[in-house]
């Protein structure tokens, strides 16, 4: 399903620059909603619903909420993971096992990046305190 078709099915994205950038890169614009039904996600990603259900059983990163009646509720984060999985499997030619390893590797890398960012913030805060002391504040 092309991104233009997705815009017809769903009203509009958030209009934020991130949406425009992702649309230009070939990703669909994700509407500004909290939760999405499996049929909505299926249309957005261009993947059958049964494939999404199978991916849920294979990829631990993909865990949509379920309502009391058992219906799946996907978030924007879930959709991002789905689009990443789709890209790894269909565009990059990874196997399911290879895609799992790649997602886990990216998760570790992002955790390390978060730790580095926090360390830089703490260092900056400490330097600002020293500067305040030196300036007599």
N, C-alpha and C positions, 0 to 999 in steps of 0.2 A: 504494500500500500504506500503510495507516495505521500509526502508530507502535505501537499496541497489538498489531497483528499481528506486527510485528517482534520484540517482546518474547517472543512465543510461539515464533517460529522460533529465536531465539538465547536462550541461557540468561539472562544478566543483564548490565547495564552495569557500570561500575566502582563505581556507588553514590556517586560523588563529586557535589558540588553542581553542578559544571559539567554533568554528565549530566542532572541533574534540571532545570536551567534550560533546556538545549537541548530537552529533551522537552516542557517547558511551552510553548516557542516553536514547537512543531510539528515539530521535527527528531527523527528516530529516535534512540534510545539506541544508541550504538555499543558493542558488547561489548569487554571488556578482553582483547584478543588482539593479538599482534604483527603477524600477517599474516592477510589474508582472501583467499579464493578469489573469482574473478570472479562465481560464482553467489551467494555471500554478499553481495557488494557490490551486485549486481543486485537482490536482494531488499531490502536495506537502503534503497537509493535509489529503488526502484520504477522502475527503468529496465532495458530489455532489455540483455543482454550485448553484442549487436552495436553498440548505441549507445555503450556504454562503450569498445569497441574503436575506434569511429570518433572519439570525443572524444580518445582518446590520440593519434591522428594529427593532430588539429586544435589541441590545446592543449598547449603546451610544458610547462606547469606539472604536467601529469598524466603521470607516467612511473613506472608500477609496476615493481617488480623482476620479473625472470623467473628461474625455476628452470632447472636444467640441461636439463630436459625441455621447457622453453619455456612452462610455465604461469605465469600472472601472479600476483604476490603483492602485494596492495594493503596499504598502511599506513593508520593513522588519518588521517595528513596527506592521503593520497590521497583518502580518503573525504570529508574536509572540502572538498577542492577539487571533488570530484564534486558534492557537495551545493550548493556555491556556484555551479557552472556550471549545474546544474539550475535553481536559483532564478533566475539571470540569464536563462536561455533560456525557461523555462516560466512563471515568475511575473511577471518584469519585462518580458518580451517582447523581449529583445535578440536580434539576429541573432548568428550565430557570430562574425562580425567584430567586432560591438559588444561581445560578451561577452569576446573576446580583449583588446580595448582596455581594458575595465573591469578585468580581472584584472591586466594589466600596470600600470595606473595604481595599483591597490591595492598591488601589489608594490613599486613605487617609493615610495609613501607609507609603507609599513611599514619600508623600508630607511632612509628619512629619520628616521622615528620612532626606530628603533634607534640611529642616529647621535646624535640629541638625547639619548636616555636615557644613552648612554655618556658624552657630554659632561657631563651633570649628575652622573653618578657620579664622574667625574674631578674636577669642581669641588668636590663634597662631600668627597672624599678630601683635596684640597688645603686646604680650609677646616678640616677636622679636624686636619691637621698643624699649621696655624697656631695653632689653639686650644690644641693640646698644647704648643707652644712658649710661648705666652702664659701658660699655666697653670704653666709650669716643669716639665713632664713630660719 
